Every structure is written in structure tokens, then in C-alpha cells.
Amino acid sequence: MTITFAPFDPAEYLKSDEAILAFLSEAFSSRDPQHIADAIGIAAKAKGMSDIARQTSLSRESLYRSLSDKGNPTLQTVIAVLNTLGIDLTVCAQPSSAS
């Protein structure tokens, strides 16, 4: 008996701004640039990649390419997409390790 699986698309589960924010927060906590780029791409897809492309003045194809697990988006692209998603990119100090 062969088991088959349906394709899984996490973008289908990001139905609210709160879900997208939690999803991206988790991705950023990984500190893995490829994972973060892919997560931003998934969030953009959930909101509508064509709309994101139009609002950022970037091509849909280049967004799909750069916002993938193999992509390497510029900081300008990341900020533009996050702004379109209504998300600010901020920095904070890392928790210091106990000595």
C-alpha cells in the first residue's frame, strides 16, 4: 500500500495579520537567513504576491525568486515587503548569557 500526501502550502494557514506576524517572528528567531527569506515569501504569498509586487514596484517573479529558501533578497526588498505587510523591522539587544 502506497501512501500519498497532498502538497502542503503554509500560506493557506496565514489568514490574519496576527498569524503572519507570529509566523515571521518565529522565522526571525531562527536567525537563519534562508529560512527568514522563505518565510517572508510565504507571508507575501498569503497576502497576495501580485498585490505585494505592485505595491513595492518589484516584479512578482523576482519576489518569488528572492523570497524563497534558496533566495538572497536585498535589505531593500525585505524592508519593502515587510512595510507592505504592515510589519516594522526593529532591532534589540541579544539576551546576555549568564556567566
Backbone as a printed PyTorch tensor [residue, N CA C, xyz], in Angstrom:
tensor([[[  0.8320,  -1.1740,   0.0000],
         [  0.0000,   0.0000,   0.0000],
         [  0.8850,   1.2490,   0.0000]],

        [[  0.6530,   2.1120,  -0.9530],
         [  1.4190,   3.3430,  -1.0690],
         [  0.6500,   4.4910,  -0.4300]],

        [[  1.3600,   5.2460,   0.3610],
         [  0.7590,   6.4160,   0.9940],
         [  1.1270,   7.6430,   0.1750]],

        [[  0.1280,   8.4430,  -0.1550],
         [  0.3920,   9.6890,  -0.8620],
         [ -0.0200,  10.8580,   0.0200]],

        [[  0.6910,  11.9180,  -0.1250],
         [  0.4290,  13.1130,   0.6650],
         [  0.0450,  14.2610,  -0.2510]],

        [[ -0.8630,  15.0720,   0.2100],
         [ -1.2420,  16.2760,  -0.5310],
         [ -0.1600,  17.3330,  -0.3140]],

        [[  0.0820,  18.1720,  -1.2880],
         [  1.0670,  19.2430,  -1.0920],
         [  0.6530,  20.1520,   0.0720]],

        [[  1.6290,  20.5870,   0.8240],
         [  1.3660,  21.4650,   1.9650],
         [  1.8050,  22.8780,   1.6140]],

        [[  0.9210,  23.8350,   1.7530],
         [  1.2320,  25.2290,   1.4930],
         [  0.9340,  26.0260,   2.7570]],

        [[  1.9820,  26.4080,   3.5060],
         [  1.7390,  27.1250,   4.7600],
         [  1.0250,  28.4600,   4.5590]],

        [[  1.1210,  29.0550,   3.3850],
         [  0.4510,  30.3350,   3.1230],
         [ -1.0590,  30.2200,   3.3010]],

        [[ -1.5970,  29.0380,   3.0650],
         [ -3.0400,  28.8280,   3.2070],
         [ -3.5120,  28.9770,   4.6550]],

        [[ -2.5900,  28.8750,   5.6110],
         [ -2.9520,  28.9360,   7.0230],
         [ -2.7090,  30.3140,   7.6410]],

        [[ -2.1550,  31.2170,   6.8710],
         [ -1.8810,  32.5610,   7.3640],
         [ -3.0410,  33.4630,   6.9630]],

        [[ -4.1050,  33.3830,   7.7150],
         [ -5.3630,  34.0620,   7.3750],
         [ -5.5080,  35.4400,   8.0090]],

        [[ -4.6560,  35.7720,   8.9740],
         [ -4.7990,  37.0620,   9.6500],
         [ -3.4350,  37.7340,   9.7780]],

        [[ -3.4660,  39.0370,  10.0230],
         [ -2.2230,  39.7740,  10.2400],
         [ -1.4860,  39.2410,  11.4600]],

        [[ -2.2310,  38.8340,  12.4710],
         [ -1.6200,  38.2980,  13.6880],
         [ -0.8960,  36.9770,  13.3990]],

        [[ -1.4960,  36.1400,  12.5640],
         [ -0.8670,  34.8640,  12.2100],
         [  0.4120,  35.1030,  11.4090]],

        [[  0.3640,  36.0700,  10.5060],
         [  1.5550,  36.3980,   9.7060],
         [  2.6530,  36.9240,  10.6170]],

        [[  2.3160,  37.8070,  11.5400],
         [  3.3060,  38.3600,  12.4620],
         [  3.9390,  37.2570,  13.3120]],

        [[  3.1350,  36.3530,  13.8390],
         [  3.6690,  35.2460,  14.6440],
         [  4.5650,  34.3420,  13.8000]],

        [[  4.1420,  34.0670,  12.5760],
         [  4.9140,  33.2260,  11.6610],
         [  6.2810,  33.8490,  11.3770]],

        [[  6.2860,  35.1530,  11.0810],
         [  7.5460,  35.8340,  10.7820],
         [  8.4100,  35.9860,  12.0240]],

        [[  7.8080,  36.2320,  13.1690],
         [  8.5790,  36.3370,  14.4160],
         [  9.3250,  35.0370,  14.6920]],

        [[  8.6440,  33.9380,  14.4840],
         [  9.2820,  32.6290,  14.6870],
         [ 10.4260,  32.4290,  13.6930]],

        [[ 10.2150,  32.8160,  12.4530],
         [ 11.2590,  32.6710,  11.4340],
         [ 12.4800,  33.5220,  11.7880]],

        [[ 12.2520,  34.7730,  12.1950],
         [ 13.3720,  35.6430,  12.5590],
         [ 14.1160,  35.1150,  13.7770]],

        [[ 13.4230,  34.4620,  14.6860],
         [ 14.0970,  33.9260,  15.8750],
         [ 15.0650,  32.7990,  15.5150]],

        [[ 14.9010,  32.2050,  14.3490],
         [ 15.8100,  31.1410,  13.9090],
         [ 17.1840,  31.6810,  13.5250]],

        [[ 17.2320,  32.9530,  13.1440],
         [ 18.4610,  33.6100,  12.6780],
         [ 19.0430,  32.9360,  11.4400]],

        [[ 18.2370,  32.2070,  10.7310],
         [ 18.6550,  31.5320,   9.5010],
         [ 18.1800,  32.3720,   8.3170]],

        [[ 19.1080,  33.0310,   7.5990],
         [ 18.7120,  33.9370,   6.5160],
         [ 17.8400,  33.2910,   5.4460]],

        [[ 18.1230,  32.0590,   5.0980],
         [ 17.3200,  31.3920,   4.0650],
         [ 15.9140,  31.0830,   4.5740]],

        [[ 15.8130,  30.6770,   5.8130],
         [ 14.5050,  30.4070,   6.4180],
         [ 13.6900,  31.7030,   6.5110]],

        [[ 14.3530,  32.7930,   6.9030],
         [ 13.6790,  34.0870,   7.0140],
         [ 13.1760,  34.5440,   5.6430]],

        [[ 14.0200,  34.4630,   4.6250],
         [ 13.6160,  34.8670,   3.2740],
         [ 12.4250,  34.0440,   2.8070]],

        [[ 12.4740,  32.7410,   3.0340],
         [ 11.3750,  31.8570,   2.6400],
         [ 10.0920,  32.2200,   3.3900]],

        [[ 10.2100,  32.5040,   4.6850],
         [  9.0270,  32.8590,   5.4820],
         [  8.4120,  34.1730,   5.0110]],

        [[  9.2440,  35.1390,   4.6550],
         [  8.7190,  36.4020,   4.1240],
         [  7.9950,  36.1380,   2.8150]],

        [[  8.5500,  35.2610,   1.9890],
         [  7.8860,  34.8900,   0.7310],
         [  6.5490,  34.2060,   0.9630]],

        [[  6.4800,  33.3500,   1.9530],
         [  5.2270,  32.6610,   2.2830],
         [  4.1930,  33.6700,   2.7700]],

        [[  4.6300,  34.6110,   3.6200],
         [  3.7130,  35.6450,   4.1160],
         [  3.2240,  36.5220,   2.9650]],

        [[  4.1240,  36.8640,   2.0490],
         [  3.7370,  37.6780,   0.8860],
         [  2.7420,  36.9200,   0.0140]],

        [[  2.9680,  35.6290,  -0.1440],
         [  2.0360,  34.8130,  -0.9220],
         [  0.6660,  34.7700,  -0.2490]],

        [[  0.6590,  34.6860,   1.0740],
         [ -0.6050,  34.6510,   1.8090],
         [ -1.3960,  35.9370,   1.5980]],

        [[ -0.7060,  37.0530,   1.5010],
         [ -1.3690,  38.3440,   1.2970],
         [ -1.6970,  38.6000,  -0.1720]],

        [[ -1.0190,  37.8870,  -1.0650],
         [ -1.2220,  38.0810,  -2.4980],
         [  0.0370,  38.6380,  -3.1430]],

        [[  0.8210,  37.7800,  -3.7530],
         [  2.1120,  38.1900,  -4.2990],
         [  1.9690,  39.2610,  -5.3760]],

        [[  0.9190,  39.1940,  -6.1690],
         [  0.7220,  40.2160,  -7.1980],
         [  0.5060,  41.5880,  -6.5720]],

        [[ -0.2780,  41.6430,  -5.5000],
         [ -0.5010,  42.9120,  -4.8030],
         [  0.7850,  43.4210,  -4.1620]],

        [[  1.5380,  42.5220,  -3.5580],
         [  2.8140,  42.9020,  -2.9440],
         [  3.7510,  43.4460,  -4.0130]],

        [[  3.8200,  42.7790,  -5.1490],
         [  4.6840,  43.2260,  -6.2380],
         [  4.2800,  44.6250,  -6.7100]],

        [[  3.0010,  44.8290,  -6.8900],
         [  2.5170,  46.1320,  -7.3500],
         [  2.8490,  47.2230,  -6.3410]],

        [[  2.6180,  46.9530,  -5.0680],
         [  2.8320,  47.9640,  -4.0300],
         [  4.3100,  48.2690,  -3.7860]],

        [[  5.1840,  47.3020,  -4.0650],
         [  6.6230,  47.5120,  -3.8580],
         [  7.3350,  47.9220,  -5.1410]],

        [[  6.6220,  47.9130,  -6.2630],
         [  7.2140,  48.2030,  -7.5820],
         [  8.3110,  47.2080,  -7.9490]],

        [[  8.1800,  45.9930,  -7.4610],
         [  9.1020,  44.9080,  -7.8030],
         [  8.3330,  43.8770,  -8.6070]],

        [[  9.0260,  43.1380,  -9.4470],
         [  8.3210,  42.1400, -10.2470],
         [  7.9530,  40.9370,  -9.3890]],

        [[  6.8160,  40.3590,  -9.7080],
         [  6.3420,  39.1840,  -8.9840],
         [  7.3540,  38.0520,  -9.0920]],

        [[  7.9270,  37.8860, -10.2690],
         [  8.8960,  36.8090, -10.4930],
         [ 10.1430,  36.9960,  -9.6310]],

        [[ 10.6400,  38.2410,  -9.5530],
         [ 11.8430,  38.4650,  -8.7450],
         [ 11.5420,  38.2810,  -7.2600]],

        [[ 10.3160,  38.6240,  -6.8380],
         [  9.9400,  38.3930,  -5.4440],
         [  9.8970,  36.9000,  -5.1370]],

        [[  9.2650,  36.1270,  -6.0110],
         [  9.2290,  34.6760,  -5.7970],
         [ 10.6440,  34.1030,  -5.7340]],

        [[ 11.5180,  34.5950,  -6.6120],
         [ 12.8830,  34.0710,  -6.6750],
         [ 13.6860,  34.4620,  -5.4280]],

        [[ 13.6490,  35.7390,  -5.0610],
         [ 14.4770,  36.1750,  -3.9430],
         [ 13.8990,  35.7810,  -2.5870]],

        [[ 12.5710,  35.6670,  -2.5040],
         [ 11.9340,  35.2990,  -1.2370],
         [ 11.6140,  33.8090,  -1.2130]],

        [[ 12.6400,  33.0240,  -1.3850],
         [ 12.4990,  31.5700,  -1.3310],
         [ 13.6030,  31.0350,  -0.4210]],

        [[ 13.5600,  29.7480,  -0.1490],
         [ 14.5970,  29.1770,   0.7180],
         [ 15.9660,  29.1670,   0.0430]],

        [[ 16.0070,  29.4090,  -1.2600],
         [ 17.2780,  29.4890,  -1.9840],
         [ 17.6070,  30.9270,  -2.3740]],

        [[ 16.7210,  31.8540,  -2.0230],
         [ 16.8970,  33.2470,  -2.4070],
         [ 17.8320,  34.0020,  -1.4860]],

        [[ 18.1900,  35.1900,  -1.9290],
         [ 19.0430,  36.0730,  -1.1450],
         [ 18.5690,  37.5040,  -1.3860]],

        [[ 17.4440,  37.8850,  -0.7740],
         [ 16.8850,  39.2060,  -1.0450],
         [ 17.7690,  40.3220,  -0.4880]],

        [[ 17.7180,  41.4570,  -1.1510],
         [ 18.4220,  42.6170,  -0.6200],
         [ 17.6650,  43.1410,   0.5970]],

        [[ 18.3480,  43.9090,   1.3990],
         [ 17.6920,  44.5220,   2.5430],
         [ 16.5800,  45.4480,   2.0690]],

        [[ 16.7900,  46.1030,   0.9440],
         [ 15.7690,  46.9830,   0.3750],
         [ 14.4960,  46.1950,   0.0550]],

        [[ 14.6390,  45.0070,  -0.5060],
         [ 13.4840,  44.1630,  -0.8190],
         [ 12.7830,  43.7180,   0.4570]],

        [[ 13.5540,  43.2720,   1.4350],
         [ 12.9820,  42.8100,   2.7000],
         [ 12.1760,  43.9270,   3.3560]],

        [[ 12.7620,  45.1120,   3.4360],
         [ 12.0680,  46.2350,   4.0760],
         [ 10.8220,  46.6160,   3.2980]],

        [[ 10.9080,  46.6370,   1.9660],
         [  9.7480,  47.0000,   1.1420],
         [  8.6050,  46.0200,   1.3510]],

        [[  8.9030,  44.7240,   1.3510],
         [  7.8540,  43.7110,   1.5190],
         [  7.2800,  43.7750,   2.9330]],

        [[  8.1410,  43.8780,   3.9420],
         [  7.6410,  43.9550,   5.3190],
         [  6.7700,  45.1980,   5.5100]],

        [[  7.1770,  46.3260,   4.9410],
         [  6.3530,  47.5400,   5.0340],
         [  4.9920,  47.3180,   4.3950]],

        [[  4.9640,  46.6560,   3.2610],
         [  3.7050,  46.3720,   2.5750],
         [  2.8250,  45.4490,   3.4130]],

        [[  3.4600,  44.5450,   4.1580],
         [  2.7190,  43.6450,   5.0470],
         [  2.3060,  44.3450,   6.3430]],

        [[  2.7550,  45.5870,   6.5350],
         [  2.4220,  46.3130,   7.7550],
         [  3.2790,  45.9120,   8.9370]],

        [[  4.4990,  45.4610,   8.6570],
         [  5.3930,  44.9750,   9.7010],
         [  6.6650,  45.8120,   9.6900]],

        [[  7.0640,  46.3030,  10.8700],
         [  8.3100,  47.0450,  11.0060],
         [  9.4310,  46.0870,  11.3620]],

        [[ 10.5950,  46.3620,  10.8140],
         [ 11.7900,  45.6130,  11.1600],
         [ 12.5180,  46.4240,  12.2290]],

        [[ 12.6920,  45.8470,  13.4070],
         [ 13.3630,  46.5320,  14.5050],
         [ 14.5150,  45.6750,  15.0130]],

        [[ 15.3560,  46.2820,  15.7990],
         [ 16.4760,  45.5390,  16.3830],
         [ 16.4110,  45.6570,  17.8940]],

        [[ 16.9730,  44.6780,  18.5460],
         [ 17.0800,  44.7070,  20.0020],
         [ 18.3350,  43.9440,  20.3950]],

        [[ 18.7990,  44.1940,  21.5880],
         [ 19.9960,  43.5220,  22.0710],
         [ 19.6940,  42.0460,  22.3190]],

        [[ 20.6710,  41.2200,  22.0560],
         [ 20.5300,  39.8020,  22.3600],
         [ 20.5880,  39.6270,  23.8690]],

        [[ 19.8340,  38.6700,  24.3730],
         [ 19.9250,  38.4230,  25.8200],
         [ 21.3540,  37.9990,  26.1540]],

        [[ 21.9070,  38.5680,  27.2090],
         [ 23.2660,  38.2060,  27.5880],
         [ 23.2570,  36.8550,  28.2700]],

        [[ 24.2790,  36.0830,  28.0010],
         [ 24.3530,  34.7620,  28.6300],
         [ 24.8940,  34.9180,  30.0520]],

        [[ 24.3610,  34.1010,  30.9280],
         [ 24.7820,  34.1460,  32.3290],
         [ 26.2070,  33.6180,  32.4420]],

        [[ 27.0320,  34.3100,  33.1900],
         [ 28.4390,  33.8920,  33.3510],
         [ 28.5830,  32.9490,  34.5130]]])
